[in-house]
Amino acid sequence: MLALDETLAEAHTSLGAIRDLYEWDGASSEKAFRRALALDPTCAFSHQWYAALLSNTRRYEEAVDQALEARHLDPFSRD
């Protein structure tokens, strides 16, 4: 998807999740999440995944901020 359109926030979020979960590359994952949020700061999905990465890297205050932003943006999400 990114080869087709570099401006899709969801594609960058998915790339970040893959790099985090399967490649264990936290720095590259964070870069993808930050790019996603720069493209669309209102994407709750991006905030949720970024919060998970921050929590996994023990950056708890930042993780809570991202999780709260995700909940604010999509209060009916089950995640």
C-alpha positions in Angstrom: 0.0 0.0 0.0 2.8 2.5 0.8 4.2 2.0 -2.7 0.9 3.1 -4.1 0.2 6.0 -1.7 2.7 7.4 0.9 0.0 9.5 2.5 -2.1 6.7 4.0 -1.8 6.9 7.8 -3.4 3.5 8.3 -0.7 1.9 6.1 2.1 3.5 8.1 0.3 2.2 11.3 0.2 -1.3 9.9 3.8 -1.1 8.9 4.7 0.0 12.5 2.7 -2.8 14.0 4.5 -5.4 11.7 7.9 -4.0 12.6 7.0 -4.1 16.3 5.4 -7.5 16.5 7.3 -9.5 13.9 10.6 -7.8 13.4 11.1 -6.5 17.0 12.4 -3.2 15.6 11.1 -0.6 18.1 12.9 2.3 16.5 11.6 1.6 13.0 8.2 0.9 14.4 8.0 4.2 16.3 9.1 6.0 13.2 6.2 4.5 11.2 3.7 5.4 14.0 5.0 8.9 14.2 4.6 9.3 10.4 1.1 7.9 10.6 0.2 10.4 13.3 1.8 13.3 11.4 -0.4 12.4 8.4 -3.6 12.0 10.4 -3.5 13.0 14.1 -7.1 12.1 14.4 -6.6 8.4 13.7 -7.5 6.5 16.9 -6.1 3.3 15.4 -2.6 4.9 15.2 -2.8 6.2 18.7 -3.7 2.8 20.0 -0.9 1.0 18.4 1.6 3.7 19.3 0.4 3.5 22.9 1.1 -0.3 22.9 4.6 0.3 21.6 5.3 2.9 24.2 4.0 0.7 27.0 6.2 -2.2 25.8 9.2 0.0 25.9 8.3 1.2 29.4 7.5 4.7 28.5 4.3 4.6 30.5 3.4 8.3 30.8 3.6 8.7 27.0 1.7 5.5 26.5 -1.1 6.7 28.8 -1.3 10.0 26.9 -1.6 8.1 23.5 -4.2 5.7 24.9 -6.3 8.6 26.3 -6.1 10.4 23.0 -7.3 7.2 21.2 -10.2 6.9 23.6 -11.0 10.6 23.1 -11.0 10.2 19.3 -13.0 7.0 19.3 -14.9 6.6 22.7 -16.9 3.6 21.5 -13.9 1.5 20.4 -13.6 -1.8 22.2 -9.7 -1.7 22.1 
